[in-house]
Amino acid sequence: MWDGEVVSTEPVKVLRCEIIENILEKLYEYRSNNLLDIYGYPMRPSCYPHNDSDLLEKYKLNVSTFGKNQLQEFIKYHPNLEKEANDIIRSL
């Protein structure tokens, strides 16, 4: 998946500008035209596992980058992955 913002290092010409008065209506319009998928909680795309195990790689990267103090924040939102998160910390 895409994590970041795409920013040009060079000036670029604006090709089109659209003023959107109601963003929610616009998003649903895109969805009805099959231009956008919207998943309301707790639904998710089938490419993501339902047990949130895909988050463990991001967690491992965060711990490697920012330190082991990431554990409590991660477990706060993903208590079902506490054992795996602790295993990652022990392995580093």
WOZIHU-V627146 format. One record per residue. RES is the residue in three letters. PHI is phi in degrees with one decimal (none if undefined). PSI is psi in radians with two decimals (* if undefined). NEAR is the number of other ideal C-beta (glycine too) atoms within 12 Angstrom. Layout:
[[RES PHI PSI NEAR] [RES PHI PSI NEAR]]
This chain:
[[MET none 2.91 10] [TRP -93.4 2.15 5] [ASP -103.2 -0.38 7] [GLY -117.2 -3.08 6] [GLU -99.7 2.43 6] [VAL -94.7 2.10 8] [VAL -130.6 2.24 8] [SER -77.6 2.50 9] [THR -85.5 -0.16 6] [GLU -116.3 2.66 6] [PRO -61.6 2.45 7] [VAL -129.0 2.61 9] [LYS -81.8 2.35 8] [VAL -74.3 2.16 8] [LEU -89.4 -0.55 6] [ARG -160.4 2.54 6] [CYS -133.9 2.31 7] [GLU -128.0 2.17 11] [ILE -87.9 2.18 8] [ILE -112.1 2.01 12] [GLU -76.3 -0.68 8] [ASN -130.6 1.76 10] [ILE -64.0 -0.64 13] [LEU -63.6 -0.78 12] [GLU -59.6 -0.71 12] [LYS -65.1 -0.73 18] [LEU -62.0 -0.75 17] [TYR -68.3 -0.55 16] [GLU -63.6 -0.80 17] [TYR -59.5 -0.72 17] [ARG -63.0 -0.79 16] [SER -66.4 -0.40 13] [ASN -95.1 0.23 11] [ASN 57.8 0.60 9] [LEU -101.5 -0.18 12] [LEU -153.1 2.42 14] [ASP -100.9 2.32 17] [ILE -120.5 2.22 18] [TYR -116.6 1.98 13] [GLY -82.4 2.50 10] [TYR -57.4 2.34 6] [PRO -100.4 0.29 8] [MET -68.4 2.71 11] [ARG -156.0 2.76 17] [PRO -60.1 2.60 12] [SER -66.2 -0.29 9] [CYS -75.9 -0.17 10] [TYR -104.1 2.30 15] [PRO -67.1 2.53 15] [HIS -72.8 -0.20 13] [ASN -95.4 0.12 14] [ASP 66.6 0.23 23] [SER -63.0 -0.33 19] [ASP -64.3 -0.34 19] [LEU -78.2 -0.24 25] [LEU -66.4 -0.61 26] [GLU -65.5 -0.72 18] [LYS -64.9 -0.69 23] [TYR -62.3 -0.77 32] [LYS -60.7 -0.74 26] [LEU -64.1 -0.74 16] [ASN -62.6 -0.74 22] [VAL -65.0 -0.72 26] [SER -64.1 -0.60 16] [THR -85.7 -0.79 13] [PHE -109.4 -0.13 15] [GLY 102.4 2.98 12] [LYS -72.1 -0.15 21] [ASN -70.4 0.02 13] [GLN -77.7 -0.24 26] [LEU -58.9 -0.92 28] [GLN -62.8 -0.67 16] [GLU -66.5 -0.71 17] [PHE -64.4 -0.82 29] [ILE -65.7 -0.56 22] [LYS -55.4 -0.71 13] [TYR -96.4 -0.33 17] [HIS -136.4 1.11 23] [PRO -62.1 -0.44 16] [ASN -68.3 -0.21 18] [LEU -109.5 0.29 26] [GLU -59.5 -0.79 20] [LYS -60.5 -0.84 17] [GLU -64.0 -0.68 25] [ALA -64.4 -0.74 33] [ASN -65.1 -0.64 21] [ASP -62.1 -0.68 16] [ILE -63.7 -0.77 27] [ILE -62.5 -0.74 24] [ARG -64.8 -0.51 13] [SER -80.5 -0.21 14] [LEU -90.7 * 18]]
